[in-house]
Structures are given as C-alpha cells and as structure tokens.
Amino acid sequence: WYEDHPDVREEPALQYPVDIVFEDSDEIRTINNDEELREAYAECDGGRDGDGRDRDGSDCFEFVLPVTFIMPDGSTITIETEDDWGLIRLWYEDHPDVREEPALQYPVDIVFEDSDEIRTINNHEELREAYAECDGDGGGKR
C-alpha cells in the first residue's frame, strides 16, 4: 500500500479491541485503546517502538547513535544514549491525541549484530530493505 502511496507518511490505525501475547508468556491480553497499547509496550523489557519491533532494528541490527526523529509537530528528538529512547514515549504521553509516527532523520548508520558491518541508510526504502534482510531466512539474521 505504501509503495502505491509514496507521499503518505501516516501509519494505519488499529481497530480495537486487539489481543496481544507477550513473547515470554502465554498470557493473552485484550487491548482496547491506544493508551492500553502504550502501557503494554512500556512493560516490554527495554521497550519497543510503534510497530512492535525492538527499538534497535529487529534482532538483526542496531542504530548507531545518535539518531534524530522528527516528531509529528515538527520538533526533533535526538537519541544519544540508550536511556534516551524513553523521550519518544514521553513526547506521546504529552501529546495523547497524536497518532502519527515520528520520521527518522536520514542518513543513519546501522550495525549488523552478526558482523561489524556498518551500513549507511539514506532513506525509508533502504531501511525497509535492511528490515527485510532480518526477516528473511536465518531467523532474524542476515
């Protein structure tokens, strides 16, 4: 859908309720709204971003810090240390009616966990390709 609509940056909205299962548990939890979903993400060890992936780029690569995100209101948040990832969550807590995801400010560097390879990512398409490498054969490895 995004390939057919390249100018659209907004993310789709979930239709609630949805059921989730935490990776380390058999508990099924029904989520009824965005706030409950944010709370569930906050319970994850270290947190996860809006699409459910580990913040560091699946289990296959990590962002080389610092990285900057352009928030829906045009402000920026720069992640300089691992502890700074919570700044994005705090921004959304201060803007509860905002549903749009932040945009990553390119270029960014990523480092693959199975090697010392550092790759510069220049746009969203290149980042999607890197995620696709993680999702391919090898259970999250390139």
Secondary structure, 3 states (H helix, E strand, C coil): CCCCCCCCCCCCCCCCCEEEECCCCCCEEEECCHHHHHHHHHHCCCCECCCCCECCCCCCEEECCCEEEECCCCCEEEECCHHHHHHHHHHHHHCCCCCCCCEECCCEEEEECCCCCEEEECCHHHHHHHHHHHHCCCCCCC
